[in-house]
Amino acid sequence: MQNIDLDNVEIIGERLLMYLNHMEAEETLPVLRKYHIEENVDPNRWYPAKPILDFLWEVATGPNAMYNLVSIGIEAARMLQFPPELEGISLEAFLTNILPPTYVSFFRGGYVGYLKCERVTEHHIKMICVTPLPDDGWYGTVFGLAQRLLPHGMRFTVEYDNQAVRHDFGGDETIIHVKWE
């Protein structure tokens, strides 16, 4: 991963709330406390990103890792607040135009990688993640966004690209596909 050094990077408090409020928070709260991450988060304050990353990687190697990280990702998608002009935005438009710069905007103080989303077909988006965050959190975020932005009842799938080595397994990037019909 190119020059990602989180020693001076900060994350906005509003994003920390997903680590406290997701469906499996009871299971991950002791790990959060271990890294001295406050339970009374000020959504407008900037916090060091390094303890958050350490927390996420400990969760990623702990029991029920996939479920916990997917739950965090779903909560991240649920918590995103859309300005009025984005209400009713399509999943494709959100993933290709809004999510990549939004991810970067939650941090300051250094390079945190990037997201790139490409339209493959009318109902298929490929998301390329080059970030220091565990893959299953991104999987959950994409799943949560599909639930939120696709019309109610529309069927969709979210899957890792099985032709590429994921970041969590030593690859340079993680590729996630979301398809709907």
ROMI-527381 format. One line per field, with one value per atom (N, C-alpha, C, CB): z, y, x; residue number from 1; atom name. Coordinates in steps of 0.1 Angstrom, whole numbers, plus 5000, padded with zeros to 4 digits. Glycine has a CB too. Example, Ala and Ser with C-alpha at 12.3 -4.5 7.8 and 13.67 -1.06 7.14 Angstrom:
<tilums>
Z	[5078;5078;5078;5090;5071;5071;5079;5057]
Y	[4943;4955;4967;4955;4978;4989;5000;4994]
X	[5132;5123;5132;5113;5128;5137;5129;5141]
nr	[1;1;1;1;2;2;2;2]
atom	[N;CA;C;CB;N;CA;C;CB]
</tilums>
This chain:
<tilums>
Z	[5000;5000;5000;5012;4991;4989;5000;4976;5007;5017;5026;5010;5031;5041;5055;5040;5061;5074;5083;5074;5092;5100;5112;5103;5114;5127;5129;5127;5119;5120;5115;5113;5111;5105;5116;5095;5114;5123;5116;5129;5123;5118;5125;5119;5118;5124;5133;5113;5145;5155;5150;5166;5141;5135;5130;5124;5124;5119;5130;5109;5142;5153;5159;5164;5157;5162;5157;5159;5144;5139;5147;5124;5153;5161;5174;5163;5178;5191;5189;5198;5178;5176;5166;5171;5161;5152;5159;5144;5151;5156;5166;5145;5163;5172;5181;5163;5185;5193;5207;5195;5212;5225;5225;5230;5214;5213;5211;5201;5204;5200;5210;5187;5219;5228;5237;5237;5243;5251;5243;5256;5230;5222;5220;5208;5218;5216;5228;5213;5240;5253;5254;5265;5250;5251;5244;5244;5233;5226;5230;5211;5241;5248;5238;5252;5231;5222;5231;5209;5232;5240;5236;5240;5247;5244;5242;5255;5247;5246;5235;5259;5223;5211;5208;5199;5206;5200;5185;5206;5178;5164;5156;5159;5162;5155;5159;5159;5167;5171;5163;5186;5160;5153;5163;5144;5160;5169;5161;5174;5168;5161;5154;5171;5142;5134;5138;5119;5142;5145;5155;5150;5166;5175;5169;5188;5160;5153;5144;5145;5136;5128;5136;5119;5147;5156;5161;5167;5165;5169;5158;5174;5146;5135;5132;5123;5132;5129;5140;5126;5152;5163;5161;5177;5158;5155;5143;5152;5133;5121;5124;5110;5134;5137;5149;5140;5154;5166;5162;5175;5172;5170;5162;5183;5154;5146;5138;5156;5134;5127;5115;5122;5106;5095;5099;5085;5108;5112;5119;5122;5127;5134;5124;5144;5115;5105;5095;5098;5091;5082;5089;5076;5101;5109;5111;5123;5113;5113;5100;5117;5089;5076;5073;5065;5077;5075;5083;5079;5095;5103;5097;5117;5091;5084;5073;5078;5065;5054;5060;5045;5070;5076;5082;5088;5088;5094;5084;5104;5072;5063;5061;5049;5064;5062;5049;5074;5041;5028;5028;5018;5022;5020;5012;5014;5013;5005;4990;5007;4984;4970;4966;4965;4976;4973;4977;4981;4983;4985;4972;4993;4972;4960;4950;4953;4954;4945;4943;4951;4931;4927;4934;4912;4935;4941;4932;4942;4918;4909;4911;4895;4911;4912;4925;4911;4936;4949;4949;4960;4945;4945;4936;4941;4924;4915;4917;4901;4923;4924;4938;4917;4948;4961;4971;4966;4971;4981;4981;4980;4970;4970;4977;4956;4973;4980;4994;4972;4997;5011;5020;5011;5016;5024;5028;5016;5018;5021;5030;5008;5029;5037;5052;5032;5056;5070;5077;5071;5070;5075;5072;5070;5080;5077;5083;5084;5077;5082;5075;5096;5064;5057;5047;5066;5039;5029;5035;5018;5031;5037;5026;5045;5014;5003;4996;5008;4988;4980;4977;4967;4972;4967;4952;4975;4944;4930;4926;4920;4921;4917;4902;4925;4895;4881;4877;4874;4867;4862;4852;4855;4855;4846;4836;4854;4841;4833;4839;4831;4834;4839;4854;4830;4857;4871;4878;4870;4876;4881;4883;4872;4896;4899;4905;4909;4901;4907;4915;4895;4928;4937;4941;4950;4939;4942;4954;4930;4964;4977;4979;4989;4981;4984;4997;4973;5008;5021;5032;5025;5043;5054;5062;5063;5058;5066;5062;5064;5071;5067;5057;5080;5048;5037;5041;5030;5052;5055;5059;5066;5064;5067;5054;5074;5044;5031;5025;5021;5026;5022;5028;5025;5041;5049;5044;5063;5042;5037;5024;5036;5014;5001;5003;4991;5011;5013;5019;5023;5029;5035;5026;5047;5017;5007;4997;5000;4993;4984;4990;4979;5003;5010;5010;5024;5013;5015;5002;5022;4991;4979;4968;4974;4968;4957;4961;4955;4951;4954;4963;4941;4973;4982;4975;4991;4980;4974;4962;4970;4957;4946;4951;4940;4943;4947;4943;4940;4951;4948;4954;4953;4949;4955;4957;4946;4967;4970;4971;4983;4964;4964;4961;4954;4967;4965;4951;4976;4944;4931;4934;4924;4930;4933;4924;4931;4914;4906;4911;4892;4922;4927;4942;4926;4946;4960;4968;4962;4978;4986;4995;4995;4998;5007;5020;5011;5026;5039;5037;5044;5025;5023;5015;5015;5016;5010;4997;5009;4991;4979;4981;4972;4970;4970;4971;4958;4967;4967;4969;4954;4973;4974;4964;4988;4956;4946;4951;4932;4951;4955;4944;4969;4940;4930;4937;4920;4932;4936;4923;4945;4923;4912;4916;4904;4908;4912;4900;4919;4902;4891;4895;4887]
Y	[4988;5000;5012;5000;5022;5033;5043;5039;5044;5055;5059;5067;5049;5052;5051;5042;5063;5064;5071;5070;5065;5071;5078;5061;5079;5085;5099;5086;5107;5121;5123;5130;5112;5113;5114;5102;5122;5122;5119;5136;5114;5111;5119;5095;5124;5132;5123;5138;5128;5121;5115;5129;5122;5117;5102;5126;5099;5085;5075;5085;5080;5070;5065;5078;5072;5067;5053;5077;5050;5037;5026;5036;5028;5018;5016;5022;5025;5024;5019;5037;5021;5018;5007;5031;5000;4989;4977;4984;4968;4957;4948;4949;4947;4938;4946;4929;4958;4967;4961;4980;4953;4947;4938;4939;4932;4923;4930;4913;4942;4949;4960;4955;4964;4975;4973;4976;4961;4959;4962;4944;4958;4961;4976;4954;4983;4997;5004;5003;5000;5005;5003;4999;4991;4988;4999;4975;5005;5015;5029;5013;5030;5043;5052;5050;5045;5053;5056;5045;5069;5074;5069;5089;5066;5063;5076;5054;5087;5099;5107;5107;5103;5109;5122;5099;5132;5145;5144;5157;5144;5142;5153;5142;5164;5175;5176;5188;5167;5168;5158;5164;5161;5152;5144;5161;5131;5121;5114;5110;5110;5102;5090;5098;5087;5076;5063;5079;5064;5051;5042;5055;5047;5037;5031;5044;5038;5033;5021;5044;5024;5013;5001;5018;5003;4992;4984;4997;4992;4985;4977;4996;4982;4975;4962;4984;4963;4951;4941;4955;4945;4935;4928;4942;4936;4930;4921;4941;4924;4916;4903;4924;4902;4889;4882;4892;4888;4882;4873;4893;4868;4860;4867;4854;4861;4867;4879;4871;4879;4891;4895;4887;4886;4891;4897;4879;4891;4896;4910;4886;4911;4924;4935;4923;4932;4942;4946;4938;4936;4938;4947;4925;4944;4952;4966;4945;4968;4982;4989;4982;4982;4988;4991;4978;4983;4985;4998;4973;4999;5011;5023;5009;5022;5033;5038;5030;5029;5033;5039;5021;5033;5039;5053;5029;5055;5068;5080;5067;5077;5087;5097;5082;5109;5119;5126;5130;5125;5131;5145;5122;5154;5168;5166;5178;5176;5174;5172;5187;5178;5176;5161;5185;5153;5139;5130;5136;5134;5125;5119;5133;5106;5099;5096;5108;5098;5095;5080;5100;5076;5062;5056;5060;5043;5036;5039;5021;5037;5040;5054;5038;5064;5078;5080;5087;5074;5076;5069;5070;5057;5050;5056;5035;5060;5065;5080;5064;5088;5102;5107;5110;5101;5107;5099;5107;5086;5078;5081;5064;5080;5082;5095;5082;5107;5119;5120;5131;5114;5114;5106;5108;5094;5087;5095;5074;5102;5110;5122;5115;5127;5139;5136;5145;5123;5120;5120;5106;5122;5122;5136;5110;5138;5150;5146;5163;5153;5151;5141;5147;5135;5126;5118;5117;5110;5102;5089;5098;5087;5075;5066;5080;5066;5058;5063;5044;5055;5059;5048;5066;5052;5043;5048;5044;5038;5041;5032;5039;5037;5029;5031;5033;5020;5020;5013;5014;5019;5012;5001;5022;4988;4977;4975;4964;4975;4974;4983;4959;4983;4992;4988;4990;4976;4971;4964;4962;4970;4963;4974;4952;4976;4985;4978;4996;4981;4975;4986;4970;4983;4992;4987;4993;4996;4993;5000;4996;4993;4999;4998;4992;5009;5010;5018;5016;5012;5019;5010;5022;5016;5007;5000;5016;5001;4995;4981;5003;4972;4958;4957;4950;4947;4945;4943;4933;4935;4932;4945;4922;4955;4968;4974;4977;4973;4979;4971;4979;4957;4949;4953;4934;4955;4959;4973;4959;4982;4995;4994;5004;4987;4985;4978;4977;4968;4961;4971;4949;4979;4988;4999;4995;5004;5014;5008;5019;4995;4989;4988;4975;4984;4983;4996;4977;5006;5020;5027;5028;5025;5033;5026;5037;5013;5006;5006;4991;5005;5005;4993;5004;4995;4985;4972;4990;4961;4948;4944;4948;4953;4949;4940;4962;4929;4919;4924;4906;4921;4926;4916;4940;4916;4908;4917;4896;4914;4920;4909;4930;4910;4899;4904;4888;4898;4901;4895;4895;4902;4897;4885;4908;4873;4861;4860;4849;4869;4869;4877;4874;4885;4894;4890;4909;4891;4889;4901;4886;4899;4911;4916;4906;4929;4936;4928;4950;4923;4915;4903;4911;4898;4887;4890;4876;4903;4907;4914;4895;4915;4922;4937;4919;4944;4959;4966;4964;4959;4965;4954;4972;4958;4949;4953;4949;4944;4947;4941;4942;4949;4944;4947;4951;4938;4939;4940;4928;4950;4950;4949;4963;4940;4938;4938;4925;4943;4943;4941;4956;4936;4933;4938;4918]
X	[5008;5000;5009;4990;5006;5015;5015;5012;5026;5028;5017;5032;5010;4999;5006;4987;5007;5013;5003;5027;4996;4986;4990;4975;5003;5008;5003;5023;5001;4996;4982;5006;4976;4962;4952;4960;4942;4930;4918;4929;4908;4895;4884;4892;4874;4864;4855;4855;4851;4844;4831;4841;4824;4811;4813;4806;4824;4826;4829;4838;4834;4837;4824;4844;4813;4800;4796;4789;4800;4797;4803;4801;4814;4821;4814;4836;4806;4799;4785;4799;4779;4765;4761;4759;4770;4767;4760;4779;4754;4747;4754;4741;4767;4776;4784;4785;4781;4789;4792;4782;4783;4785;4797;4773;4799;4811;4824;4809;4823;4836;4839;4835;4830;4832;4844;4820;4847;4859;4872;4859;4872;4884;4885;4883;4874;4874;4880;4859;4875;4880;4895;4873;4900;4914;4923;4917;4918;4925;4921;4922;4915;4911;4903;4924;4894;4885;4873;4881;4870;4859;4845;4859;4837;4823;4815;4818;4820;4813;4820;4813;4818;4825;4818;4825;4826;4822;4822;4830;4811;4811;4818;4797;4821;4828;4843;4821;4847;4861;4869;4863;4882;4891;4899;4901;4900;4907;4918;4896;4928;4939;4933;4950;4937;4932;4939;4934;4952;4959;4953;4973;4947;4941;4928;4937;4921;4910;4914;4902;4925;4930;4934;4941;4941;4946;4933;4954;4923;4911;4905;4900;4904;4898;4905;4897;4919;4927;4926;4941;4924;4922;4909;4924;4899;4886;4887;4875;4894;4896;4903;4904;4910;4917;4911;4932;4900;4893;4881;4888;4874;4863;4852;4857;4845;4834;4838;4822;4850;4856;4847;4870;4844;4836;4823;4834;4816;4803;4804;4796;4814;4816;4820;4827;4829;4833;4822;4846;4815;4803;4793;4797;4791;4781;4786;4780;4798;4804;4802;4819;4804;4803;4788;4808;4779;4765;4761;4756;4766;4763;4769;4768;4781;4787;4778;4801;4772;4763;4750;4760;4745;4733;4735;4728;4746;4749;4752;4760;4755;4759;4747;4763;4749;4738;4739;4739;4728;4728;4722;4720;4729;4723;4710;4732;4701;4688;4690;4680;4700;4702;4706;4713;4710;4714;4703;4726;4692;4681;4676;4669;4674;4670;4681;4659;4693;4704;4705;4718;4709;4710;4723;4710;4723;4735;4747;4732;4745;4756;4761;4751;4753;4758;4765;4746;4760;4766;4780;4757;4781;4793;4804;4791;4800;4810;4814;4804;4804;4807;4809;4796;4802;4801;4810;4787;4809;4817;4832;4814;4839;4853;4858;4859;4852;4857;4852;4853;4840;4835;4845;4821;4849;4859;4871;4863;4877;4889;4885;4894;4873;4870;4868;4857;4867;4866;4880;4860;4890;4904;4911;4912;4921;4930;4944;4924;4954;4967;4976;4967;4971;4980;4972;4987;4979;4973;4967;4984;4954;4947;4942;4935;4949;4945;4933;4941;4926;4915;4905;4921;4894;4884;4882;4870;4879;4876;4864;4888;4854;4842;4839;4829;4838;4836;4823;4848;4817;4805;4810;4795;4805;4809;4798;4811;4785;4773;4763;4768;4751;4740;4737;4728;4739;4736;4747;4724;4759;4771;4782;4777;4786;4797;4808;4792;4820;4832;4839;4842;4841;4848;4862;4839;4871;4885;4889;4895;4893;4897;4912;4889;4918;4932;4933;4941;4929;4929;4935;4914;4938;4943;4933;4952;4920;4909;4907;4896;4902;4899;4888;4895;4890;4881;4866;4885;4864;4850;4842;4849;4849;4842;4837;4851;4845;4841;4829;4853;4831;4820;4807;4823;4807;4795;4790;4798;4799;4795;4788;4807;4793;4787;4773;4796;4773;4760;4750;4762;4754;4745;4740;4751;4749;4745;4736;4758;4738;4729;4715;4734;4714;4701;4695;4704;4702;4697;4693;4707;4701;4699;4691;4712;4691;4684;4669;4689;4660;4646;4642;4637;4633;4629;4625;4617;4631;4628;4637;4614;4645;4654;4665;4660;4667;4677;4691;4674;4700;4714;4724;4717;4736;4747;4759;4750;4766;4779;4789;4779;4800;4810;4824;4807;4834;4848;4851;4857;4860;4866;4875;4873;4871;4879;4891;4870;4893;4905;4916;4901;4914;4924;4927;4920;4939;4943;4939;4958;4930;4925;4936;4914;4934;4943;4946;4938;4935;4937;4946;4923;4948;4956;4969;4948;4973;4986;4985;4994;4973;4972;4973;4959;4975;4976;4963;4983;4952;4939;4929;4936;4917;4905;4895;4899;4890;4879;4866;4884;4856;4843;4833;4838;4825;4814;4801;4815;4793;4779;4771;4775;4761;4752;4738;4756;4729;4715;4706;4711;4694;4685;4671;4685]
nr	[1;1;1;1;2;2;2;2;3;3;3;3;4;4;4;4;5;5;5;5;6;6;6;6;7;7;7;7;8;8;8;8;9;9;9;9;10;10;10;10;11;11;11;11;12;12;12;12;13;13;13;13;14;14;14;14;15;15;15;15;16;16;16;16;17;17;17;17;18;18;18;18;19;19;19;19;20;20;20;20;21;21;21;21;22;22;22;22;23;23;23;23;24;24;24;24;25;25;25;25;26;26;26;26;27;27;27;27;28;28;28;28;29;29;29;29;30;30;30;30;31;31;31;31;32;32;32;32;33;33;33;33;34;34;34;34;35;35;35;35;36;36;36;36;37;37;37;37;38;38;38;38;39;39;39;39;40;40;40;40;41;41;41;41;42;42;42;42;43;43;43;43;44;44;44;44;45;45;45;45;46;46;46;46;47;47;47;47;48;48;48;48;49;49;49;49;50;50;50;50;51;51;51;51;52;52;52;52;53;53;53;53;54;54;54;54;55;55;55;55;56;56;56;56;57;57;57;57;58;58;58;58;59;59;59;59;60;60;60;60;61;61;61;61;62;62;62;62;63;63;63;63;64;64;64;64;65;65;65;65;66;66;66;66;67;67;67;67;68;68;68;68;69;69;69;69;70;70;70;70;71;71;71;71;72;72;72;72;73;73;73;73;74;74;74;74;75;75;75;75;76;76;76;76;77;77;77;77;78;78;78;78;79;79;79;79;80;80;80;80;81;81;81;81;82;82;82;82;83;83;83;83;84;84;84;84;85;85;85;85;86;86;86;86;87;87;87;87;88;88;88;88;89;89;89;89;90;90;90;90;91;91;91;91;92;92;92;92;93;93;93;93;94;94;94;94;95;95;95;95;96;96;96;96;97;97;97;97;98;98;98;98;99;99;99;99;100;100;100;100;101;101;101;101;102;102;102;102;103;103;103;103;104;104;104;104;105;105;105;105;106;106;106;106;107;107;107;107;108;108;108;108;109;109;109;109;110;110;110;110;111;111;111;111;112;112;112;112;113;113;113;113;114;114;114;114;115;115;115;115;116;116;116;116;117;117;117;117;118;118;118;118;119;119;119;119;120;120;120;120;121;121;121;121;122;122;122;122;123;123;123;123;124;124;124;124;125;125;125;125;126;126;126;126;127;127;127;127;128;128;128;128;129;129;129;129;130;130;130;130;131;131;131;131;132;132;132;132;133;133;133;133;134;134;134;134;135;135;135;135;136;136;136;136;137;137;137;137;138;138;138;138;139;139;139;139;140;140;140;140;141;141;141;141;142;142;142;142;143;143;143;143;144;144;144;144;145;145;145;145;146;146;146;146;147;147;147;147;148;148;148;148;149;149;149;149;150;150;150;150;151;151;151;151;152;152;152;152;153;153;153;153;154;154;154;154;155;155;155;155;156;156;156;156;157;157;157;157;158;158;158;158;159;159;159;159;160;160;160;160;161;161;161;161;162;162;162;162;163;163;163;163;164;164;164;164;165;165;165;165;166;166;166;166;167;167;167;167;168;168;168;168;169;169;169;169;170;170;170;170;171;171;171;171;172;172;172;172;173;173;173;173;174;174;174;174;175;175;175;175;176;176;176;176;177;177;177;177;178;178;178;178;179;179;179;179;180;180;180;180;181;181;181;181]
atom	[N;CA;C;CB;N;CA;C;CB;N;CA;C;CB;N;CA;C;CB;N;CA;C;CB;N;CA;C;CB;N;CA;C;CB;N;CA;C;CB;N;CA;C;CB;N;CA;C;CB;N;CA;C;CB;N;CA;C;CB;N;CA;C;CB;N;CA;C;CB;N;CA;C;CB;N;CA;C;CB;N;CA;C;CB;N;CA;C;CB;N;CA;C;CB;N;CA;C;CB;N;CA;C;CB;N;CA;C;CB;N;CA;C;CB;N;CA;C;CB;N;CA;C;CB;N;CA;C;CB;N;CA;C;CB;N;CA;C;CB;N;CA;C;CB;N;CA;C;CB;N;CA;C;CB;N;CA;C;CB;N;CA;C;CB;N;CA;C;CB;N;CA;C;CB;N;CA;C;CB;N;CA;C;CB;N;CA;C;CB;N;CA;C;CB;N;CA;C;CB;N;CA;C;CB;N;CA;C;CB;N;CA;C;CB;N;CA;C;CB;N;CA;C;CB;N;CA;C;CB;N;CA;C;CB;N;CA;C;CB;N;CA;C;CB;N;CA;C;CB;N;CA;C;CB;N;CA;C;CB;N;CA;C;CB;N;CA;C;CB;N;CA;C;CB;N;CA;C;CB;N;CA;C;CB;N;CA;C;CB;N;CA;C;CB;N;CA;C;CB;N;CA;C;CB;N;CA;C;CB;N;CA;C;CB;N;CA;C;CB;N;CA;C;CB;N;CA;C;CB;N;CA;C;CB;N;CA;C;CB;N;CA;C;CB;N;CA;C;CB;N;CA;C;CB;N;CA;C;CB;N;CA;C;CB;N;CA;C;CB;N;CA;C;CB;N;CA;C;CB;N;CA;C;CB;N;CA;C;CB;N;CA;C;CB;N;CA;C;CB;N;CA;C;CB;N;CA;C;CB;N;CA;C;CB;N;CA;C;CB;N;CA;C;CB;N;CA;C;CB;N;CA;C;CB;N;CA;C;CB;N;CA;C;CB;N;CA;C;CB;N;CA;C;CB;N;CA;C;CB;N;CA;C;CB;N;CA;C;CB;N;CA;C;CB;N;CA;C;CB;N;CA;C;CB;N;CA;C;CB;N;CA;C;CB;N;CA;C;CB;N;CA;C;CB;N;CA;C;CB;N;CA;C;CB;N;CA;C;CB;N;CA;C;CB;N;CA;C;CB;N;CA;C;CB;N;CA;C;CB;N;CA;C;CB;N;CA;C;CB;N;CA;C;CB;N;CA;C;CB;N;CA;C;CB;N;CA;C;CB;N;CA;C;CB;N;CA;C;CB;N;CA;C;CB;N;CA;C;CB;N;CA;C;CB;N;CA;C;CB;N;CA;C;CB;N;CA;C;CB;N;CA;C;CB;N;CA;C;CB;N;CA;C;CB;N;CA;C;CB;N;CA;C;CB;N;CA;C;CB;N;CA;C;CB;N;CA;C;CB;N;CA;C;CB;N;CA;C;CB;N;CA;C;CB;N;CA;C;CB;N;CA;C;CB;N;CA;C;CB;N;CA;C;CB;N;CA;C;CB;N;CA;C;CB;N;CA;C;CB;N;CA;C;CB;N;CA;C;CB;N;CA;C;CB;N;CA;C;CB;N;CA;C;CB;N;CA;C;CB;N;CA;C;CB;N;CA;C;CB;N;CA;C;CB;N;CA;C;CB;N;CA;C;CB;N;CA;C;CB;N;CA;C;CB;N;CA;C;CB;N;CA;C;CB;N;CA;C;CB;N;CA;C;CB;N;CA;C;CB;N;CA;C;CB;N;CA;C;CB;N;CA;C;CB;N;CA;C;CB;N;CA;C;CB;N;CA;C;CB;N;CA;C;CB;N;CA;C;CB;N;CA;C;CB;N;CA;C;CB;N;CA;C;CB;N;CA;C;CB;N;CA;C;CB;N;CA;C;CB;N;CA;C;CB;N;CA;C;CB;N;CA;C;CB;N;CA;C;CB;N;CA;C;CB;N;CA;C;CB;N;CA;C;CB;N;CA;C;CB;N;CA;C;CB]
</tilums>
